[in-house]
Amino acid sequence: MSEFNYAEAFSRNIGWLTNDEQQRLRHSRIAIAGMGGVGGAHLLTLVRLGCQHFHIADLDQFEQANFNRQAGARLDTLQQQKAATLADMARQINPEVEIRLFEQGVNKDNLEPFLADIDLYMDGLDFFVLPVRRLVFARCRELGIPAVTAAPLGMGAALLSFLPDSMPFDDYFGLNDQSMLEQYLRFYVGLAPKAAHRDYLVLPEKIDLANKKGPSTIMGCEMCAGVAATQALKLLLRRGAVKPAPWSFQYDAYCNRLASSWRPGGYKHPLQRLLLWLARRHLRKQGADI
């Protein structure tokens, strides 16, 4: 086996990056919660970008339902811990990576060590893990840590960034003490107000917020990794414009479309209120109590 050489392994990045920028990425420390379809792709993409220091969290094991979209899901990893499996995959790319595992997931008891000395937080949590997601984004803001979330929607990705001096996560989505179904609805609508994916959803009933179920594709997860890693590069190197919330962006490969939205006031914006009203009406027609 050839000896690993960092400079050679990531030499093709140079040109898009300077050598100095590559070293800055090398020494950055990134926290990623969730090692499923999105979070696992985030980790491997950032490792190939040359990032070398990570905190990763996930409490789940791989199952066959993960095969359609999760990088670590294979026959030989069934029932294995996602975080440990992805850490091993990262080390096969760069054996020098330093990865701290949080195999109980991220929670209020380990949030401080999870975010300790972090330069950037990348959100890879499952859509329905909203209480923990809110906790992490709020603490990132308090600690001055930029936070990026990318959601796989259909065959595309929705991207939002939350900076320490920009609109807070809870304020943008309007999350307080509502029912969980209402919170899921607000989160879903706020991720991609233009809903570019809506027109090619062939079985709308498969999006079932009340029962915490929804369809997914590998294309959406891989697109999330690309757009989020690009945002990470800009934030870590402080290079290029970053438009945080209330800006949101949706890149949809099926529609060949980029949809950007600016919603001053977040969920309070008149267009957002209209979208939420329409979404609630749709759920009521499906029999949901909302």
Summary of the structure (lengths in Angstrom):
residues: 290
radius of gyration: 18.7
end to end distance: 59.2
largest distance: 61.5
contacts: 963
relative contact order: 0.14
helix: 45%
strand: 18%
